[in-house]
Amino acid sequence: MNKKGFAVMFDWIFSIVAGVLIFSFLIYFAVQHTDLFGKITAKVVAEELDVMFSQYETTETKSVLDFGKGVELEFKCDEGDKRQWFKVNDRDGKDVWGKIIFAPEKIKSDKINVATASWNVPFRVANFVYLWDKRYELDYDPDFELPQWLSSSLPGDVKINFLQDSSLSSDMIEGDCPHFGSRLTADGKTYDKMIYYDKDATGKDVKGYICFKDKKRSFFYGKAMMMGAVFTDSKEEFDCVKKAAVNRFKIVNNVYDEKINHIPFENCPISGGRYNDAVYNTDNDIEPFDSFNFGKVSEIESANNRLIGGGCAGVY
């Protein structure tokens, strides 16, 4: 082979090798930076959600989060330390302290619904935060008031039936839900959940229990907690979030109990001892939450109203 032919062959081989190396580098660069950008996106979403949860603690609202691209959120509740955490795109996540979030175990969408509602017993304990991406089809009595953002009867991915049952009793809370799974509507529709409830005398508050599709049931108190059951996938997850809410309940009650010790009674025509009726006396008044009733909440509310009506400072 002459020198000219060898030079041409060398140039050709060099071009191939160089091209392969450059192409390999570009692929490596693209893969690494796609992964990097994915991490950055997950971290940014996690931080933004954490800030959002803090803002929503103080207001009742309904809005839609538009991420502009598909995002996967995973929510978990740790029963041991009564806290929640979430992950974004199976990467970065956050522990959620002092906030009560009801959501499906996984949400995958570019747009996510978010709403809040205040949980009162009768004083405000927390704003519950609800997140969801599915469509919920609800069957309920028209006289039963639900927030407009929740009250949809359009065909949906999850079907839930609300039934008023004024015969609710503590023994109904134990064990599996009877006959659940066989209940059908006139058009042969089955439900993913059944929510049995009773209303108090004023009609403004509710209590009852949820029957999940595996026939397991869990008790709730208050419309805000009942709505949380709509978005929760299982009894285990709902019970865990509920325990976090009850733990927050105790903390707020202790704050009000401590407040009583700093209220001056000398200008109050009612004995200072009456203030103790406006809070729950011990954790034992709160802990048996599955038997919580309208009467206890009404007693606390009435005691506080009597203080205010008598010219005294209210506890809350």
C-alpha positions, 0 to 999 in steps of 0.5 A: 500500500502506498503512503497516500493510500495509508494516509487516507485509511488512517484518516478514515479510521481516525474519523470513525474512532473520533466520531464514536468517542464524540457520540458516546460523550454526547450520549453520556452527557445527555443521560447525566444531565437528564438525571441531574435535571430530574433530581433538581426538578424533584427537589424544587417540587418537594420544596415548593410543596412544603412551602405550600403546605405551610401556607395552607395551614391558615386558610380554607381554599381550593386550587389546582397545582400545574407543574407543567410536566408529569410529576409522581408524588408518593405519600406515606404515614409513619404510625410510630412517630405520627408523622407523614412524608412524601417523595417526588418522582421516587427521589427527593422528599420531605418529612411533613411535621405538624401538618395533616395531609389526606391523599392517595398513596400515589399521585401521578399527573401534571396537574394536582388538585389541592383543597383545605378544610378546618377541623374543629372539636369545637376549637380549631385543631388544624386545617386538613390538606387534601391532594388528589388527581383522580375523579371521585363520583359521590352518591349522597342525599342532596340535603347533606352539604358537601363543599362545592369542590367535592360534591360531584356526581359525574362519572369518576374513577372512584365511587363512594356512597354516603348513607345517613345512619342515626343508629350509629353505636360504639359496637358498630365500630368494631369488626368488618363492615357487614354486607359491604361489597354486595350493596348495589345501586339501581343501575348495578354500580358497585362502590369503592367505599361506603361512608356511614354518618350521623349528624348532630342536632344542629346539622353542622357536624357529623360522625360515623365510619368508613367501610373500605373495599377490603371491608375494614372500617375506621371511625371519623369525627367531623366533616373535615375528617370524613372528607379525608377518607374520600382521598385515602386508599386504605384503612391503615393509611387513614388510621395513621393520618387520623392518629397524627390529627388526634396527636395535634388535637392533644397539643392544641388542647394543652395550649388552651389548658395552659392559657387558663393558668394565665387568665386573670379572674378578678374581673370575671363574675364567674368563678375561675374554676369554670374555665376548666369546663372549656377544655378537655381535662385529660388525654383520656377525654381525647384518646378513646377517639373511636367513641368520640361523640357530639355531646362532649364537643357540645359541652366544651363549646357551651362552657366557652360560650357561657364564659364569653356571655358572662363577660369573661375572656373566652378560652378560645 
